[in-house]
Amino acid sequence: MSNQNTFSTDVDTIVGKADAAYRAWSRASRNERASVLRNVADALDSQKEALIATAQAETNLAAARLSGEFFRTTFQLRVFADVIEEGSFLDARIDHQDPDWPMGARPDLRRTNQGVGPVIVYAASNFPFAFSVAGGDTASALAAGASVILKAHAGHPELSRQTAAVIVQALAEAGAPEGLFTLIEGREEGLQVLRDPRIKAGSFTGSIPGGRALFDVANSRDEPIPFFGELGSINPSFVTQAASGIRAVEIADGFRASFTGSSGQICTKPGVLLVPRDSQIIEELRESDFTDGQQMLNDRIHSGYTEVLNELSTHPAVTVLAQGSDPLGNAPSPTLLMTSLDSLIESRDELFKECFGPTALIGAYSNEHELVRFAEAIDGQLTATVLGEEQDSIVPELVDALREKAGRILWNQWPTGVSVTDAQQHGGPYPATTAPSTTSVGTAAIYRFQRPVAFQGFPQGLLPDELVDTPHQDLTRRVNGKLA
């Protein structure tokens, strides 16, 4: 593999280099690719203090929050390096020639996964490390064998440039192909790259309008491409009668901490809490001390937040349950709103909407069966939370309904905090995402940036290593229908 050089500002040149880099990178050995990802993680760690300082200045996020997010960023790079070496993500399958196959003589067939090609990743605003330049989409795409063109978010431009410079240097030192990773910044440049026929997939984390616009561009091309957009979610939480009676204080405290964390600027923030009409939880939340607020990420997000908060709080079916002294200020104090579950269903379009910031809506119900009715009425969500007891008769029906609406269902836990693991699912039916069969967090995220290819009747010397009879690197494969 040749060395990585500096960025180009010409879109055609950028995409051309990314295309060439993909060919070399996707054909490199798994050990080589894993080593490169670890090199990038090490390089980022060496610049941790400087990068966090820049992130603080540009995003107003606390140092402790940024430090945890930074660790997550380098951790997931190393996790994907392990995934590459382990090899099961290739889903290698070998069917030897069989003249007695029941469907007729079977040829020698060998199937594997490979990188889909050059991809464009649109960085998020609210996670300047973990969902940005060196974030999960970049890590999983590189691990899959794709090359990455990263569209920086305007909310943290200097941090994006600094992070990209570290990645570029690390790739050069590791001998990665030129053009494997490139940063671009302009909105028009981002659209030009997405429309380029050499780009084979896109990913996005952000608002519904922005993500849907890009999704439509990806699908209107002469050659439509997969577009993995995480767009928006309210993440409703359902409290049963029994749980409310047993754990009112615990539930109120957990909900309060979850919806106000990071000033509510998290895609898994629980935005709606459904509780019994006579629940002590309501009184516990009414007494909330919301004296302190936190400065939001940027002026645009603050403006959008105050607009939605005003719409919700002035709705005739909504009252203010608890609110700090400066709910619309530069560092908005949290707000809790309240309505009935009937009103929430009847005015779903006006009330069941994402308010990206420290605000949540309480929906009071009279009958537990209303919970199922509400679950069936809502659209796609990243998460749904059930706070109940095992003996609750309503829970099986409620969970069954929520399986159709959410990518991750939680039992007596809160959705904020999305761990990077093998079993994680961060996605859901539209409008939570544009691709509900995929995840943007966890090791399964690698499958978004791959496509299968089968080789029929090839001699051993012309096959990828994972498909030869005796590969150089060990991996689990399905051979003649059995795992080997």
Secondary structure, DSSP 4 states (H G I P E B T S, - for coil): -PPP----S-HHHHHHHHHHHHHHHHHS-HHHHHHHHHHHHHHHHHTHHHHHHHHHHHH---HHHHHHHHHHHHHHHHHHHHHHHH-GGG--EEE--BTT-TTSPBPPEEEEEEE-SEEEEEPPSS-TTTTSTTSHHHHHHHHHT-EEEEE--TTSHHHHHHHHHHHHHHHHHHTPPTTSEEEE--HHHHHHHHH-TT--EEEEES-HHHHHHHHHHHHHSSS---EEEE------EEE-HHHHHHHHHHHHHHHHHHHHGGGG-STT---EEEEETT-HHHHHHHT---------S-HHHHHHHHHHHHHHHTSTT-EEEEE-S-TTSSSPPPEEEEEEHHHHHHTHHHHSS---SSEEEEEEESSTHHHHHHHHHS--EEEEEEE--TT-TTHHHHHHHHHTTEEEEEESS-S------SS-----TTTTBS-TT--SSSGGGGGGGEEEEEEES--GGGS-GGGSSS-SS----EETTEE-
